[in-house]
Amino acid sequence: MATFYFWIKSMKSGSVFYGTLTALFYFYMVSAWGGYVFITNLIPLHIFVLILMGRYNHRHYTAYTTWYALGTLASMQIPFVGFLPIRSNDHMAAFGVFGLLQLVAFGDYVKSKIPSQQFKTFLVVSLSLVTLLGIGSLFALTALGWIAPWTGRFYSLWDTNYAKIHIPIIASVSEHQPTAWPAFFFDTNMLIWLFPAGLYLVFQELKDEHVFVIIYGILCSYFAGVMVRLMLTLTPIICVSAAIALSKLFDVYLNIVDLFQDDSSESSSDEKSSKPKKANKIPIFQIASKLIVLLSFAFYLFYFVLHCTWVTSNAYSSPSVVLASRGPDGSQNIIDDYREAYYWLRMNTPEDTKVMAWWDYGYQIGGMADRTTLVDNNTWNNTHIATVGKAMCSNEEVSYKILRQHDVDYVLVIFGGLIGYSGDDINKFLWMVRISEGIWPDEIHERDFFTERGEYKMDKDVSKTMKESLMYKMSYYRFTELYGGRDGVDRVRNQNIPADMAPELNVIEEAFTSQNWIVRIYKVKDLDNVGRDLHDASAFDKSAGEQQSKRKRIIKKPNLDLRV
């Protein structure tokens, strides 16, 4: 927002100083977030539209060239960025507009030196040549590998099905899913219907800065509809546009002086016509109508503050490792299973322990349990993530080979079936399958994890491949014991888990299950060539006895009345 603010200041004033401040905050943006490419393309688009509208002037030239030259040089000092501003298609729009501005400035100079008819010919020929050369050079340099092609994130913005087909690792992230309509109202409340009103009002004046607001609003409305996370880029312009609409509204409805001025002017005209002096009338109806509008919007604004406070405290202030739920009596329960499990890992495993879990929990395990993970939130190697997915969706024999090859000591899985926690690994499981299928299409097939009717089920109709997968076994291992040997109830998927189909484990053993069964940790066994446990029998009997007593303690704890 600071970058955009100083950009508008520099564009309106043609100031090198404000252009430098724009570049400075742009540099900070580049160092802070990979989404800086949004700024890199929005500012050039603004200038390009102004040129097409015939509004080019020297102030635009000064502001843009200052920002682009200083901002690009500064951004290239960030190791993550490097030479991307001159070698990536994501940055070519800014570079192209920079070159276009030089040509437009040169055209202005030529226009002042030659007759208008000759200038028109010069303009047509030069624009045609520049367009052909520019597009041809871009394609050629991209084909030669000198310029990096568009990234998958760019394509997924314009084709909502692209990531699901070509880059499932991107599509698997919940914040990359399309935004549901209620999310707009939940996040912005009444501003969402003031937003288009503000855009309409800036269309009435359509100054250069208003063009920026319109471009920003239209682009981000589309982007926010494609991805949930891009609501972040839309909300600032919603606030600006809604503020313009409210400001205009209050300008009109707070002005009651005009109502009385009309009466006084009418009275003076009566005096001039030598008619009897008329008493001033108070325009009750007009005042009442304005008062109703003002009080209504005062209430909306007050309610908006309450809504924002509630959303901030309930939806955006709870850390993901601590969950809150409500009991049947309305009392609040704090579900601390994540921290409990990570603390157990820290205190009960050697420091060089390697944990395999889905990449969502990598940072948490590394930061809170201080243990090494196979993949985390910064893993860029798609094959590495697919390897973890393959281990989760394969049978024990295949999974064990993967676990041994990567020296895995423990496997962590998230299971919410007991208390209704919908963010568990079973609900994420199909993305693990799709990512793995992209690397091993001959071994893994998503269709095998559905029933014959094409349903994703965990009950008696579960598919053979799903039932034999390591994920299914780790999630539902000993689950029916909580129900006294009867069928268990998966509260997330609303399905009954048959007691006679209870999974058994051979290559891993249960090491820890959190109080509410959300986090389950399994130890990888050391097996010989024929599948026998290499641990000493007496030691194993002792540990088994300790584990059995721990199981009794674990089974006794869960509160089945909790709902997440």
Secondary structure, 3 states (H helix, E strand, C coil): CHHHHHHHHHHHHCCHHHHHHHHHHHHHHHHHCHHHHHHHHHHHHHHHHHHHCCCCCHHHHHHHHHHHHHHHHHHCCCCCCCCHHHHEHHHHHHHHHHHHHHHHHHHHHHHCCCCHHHHHHHHHHHHHHHHHHHHHHHHHHHHHCCCECCCHHHHHHHCCCHHHHHCHHHHCCHHHCCCCHHHHHHHHCCHHHHHHHHHHHHHHHCCHHHHHHHHHHHHHHHHHHHCHHHHHHHHHHHHHHHHHHHHHHHHHHCCCHHHHHHHHHHHHHHHHCCCCCCCCCCCHHHHHHHHHHHHHHHHHHHHHHHHHHHHHHHCCCCCCCCEEEECCCCCEEEECHHHHHHHHHHHHCCCCCEEECCHHHHHHHHHHHCCEECCCCCCCCHHHHHHHHHHHHCCHHHHHHHHHHCCCCEEEEECCCCCCCCCCHHHHHHHHHHHHHHHCCCCCCHHHHCCCCCCCCCCCCCCHHHHHCHHHHHHHCCHHHHHCCCCEEECCCCEEECHHHCCCCCCEEEEEECCCCCEEEEEECCECCCCCECCCHHHHHHHHHHHHHHHHHHHHCCCCCCEC
